[in-house]
Amino acid sequence: MNQTTEVLSKSAASSLLERGFSRRHLGRIATLLTAGAGLPFYNEFAMAQTAETPVRGSRDAGIPYDPTMIRISSNENPMGPHPAGLEALTKVAPRGWRYNPGPEMGNLAQTISKIEGVPLDHIWTTPGSSEPLHAATCAFTSPTRSWTMAAPGYGSRAPAFIGSKVVGVPLAADHSHDVEAMLKSQPNAGAYYICNPNNPTATITPREKIDWLLARKPKDSVVVVDEAYIHFSPNAKMCSDLVAAGKDVVVLRTFSKIYGMAGLRAGFAMGRPDLLAKMRVYGSSGMTIVTGVACANASLLVPDLVPTRRKQMMDIRDDTFSFLDKKGVQHLPSEGNFFMMSVKGMTGAQIGQAMTTHKVQLAGNRWPEWPQHIRVTVGTAEEMGKFQEALTRVIG
Ligand SMILES: Cc1ncc(COP(=O)(O)O)c(C=O)c1O
């Protein structure tokens, strides 16, 4: 408990105890904060590492990666960082000996503020969006006030790990979040989590449904909208205006997806200052990574980046879908840089294993609600060509 009280502020510790967390749970949260980055092992990267370990070796054990494996398992974007971002990154890197070399952090927040129409004090820049996602679970949920999310969905492991109640509510028939069922099932949730587009289904939830939930949720709960993939969707509506309007909403964004910067670590949360203050307590040191920050800022300033990359990805995805349709492989319509598919007579895990033997790594076996499905990330045209060859072999 000594370590716990040193790591967690007094007010954070008493807030957690008041919400019904046990001292053992506090210890777990404290241990994770001591590690310096919230709950870093509950993100796509960590899950992919786990999935890859048997075939690709563990990064911790120093077993070398297999460079011939096509990795389309973590919803990364092979377009990579934009050249304008790389130029900014290269410029700032030599000054990386300072914690805060210059105006980079402020510049990023200013750019976000302008683009999103949200005041500066409503923005928290972070090394990726896993950190604010985990902080939101610590700030708003408890053993009695749940983290209510879609099933299948993303983001259940962190609240489960800290001892919060986690409730997954099946998606509606159109694969949007069933907000009515979410509210009915958990009328007193601490947080309603809407992943839009949803991971792993790449399906979207219309804005009216989010408005409906906001109008009816309990006064002291929060709607967390995770917009990690929103730039890939021509139809999903962003929720920054709800933040600007002072609603009980936290919006999460990352530069890991359309901006192609997963390994460079940049993201942000938008929310009312009182909501962000509750979350920041559970963030790491508050430091961002200056190379990632500079790259993110410069990328945001490229006017046609989003539509150009979206179209490029959609062309490859459409081509893949034509192939799947010809082969009679079922897949969901997608509004992201990934999609779910199922092969008759095989479970998702079996498809994953078979594809791995043909050197294509997919994200299988992670959504017990949908055992027949497997998630595929849209890679380069060349990678998707190899995916097609491997799947043709697998389905004979
Ligand atoms: C839905 C969703 N939210 C958040 C994240 C966190 O991404 P990062 O920590 O790389 O910003 C991911 C990563 O894949 C994701 O899929």
The ligand as a Gaussian input file, in Angstrom:
#p B3LYP/6-31G(d) Opt

LIG

0 1
 C      -10.024000       1.086000     -31.596000
 C       -8.650000       1.436000     -31.191000
 N       -8.485000       2.388000     -30.275000
 C       -7.263000       2.753000     -29.859000
 C       -6.148000       2.156000     -30.370000
 C       -4.833000       2.600000     -29.815000
 O       -3.875000       2.872000     -30.719000
 P       -2.526000       3.602000     -30.335000
 O       -2.211000       3.375000     -28.907000
 O       -1.528000       3.053000     -31.263000
 O       -2.776000       5.050000     -30.557000
 C       -6.265000       1.142000     -31.328000
 C       -5.094000       0.465000     -31.876000
 O       -5.146000      -0.331000     -32.738000
 C       -7.567000       0.772000     -31.744000
 O       -7.756000      -0.196000     -32.636000

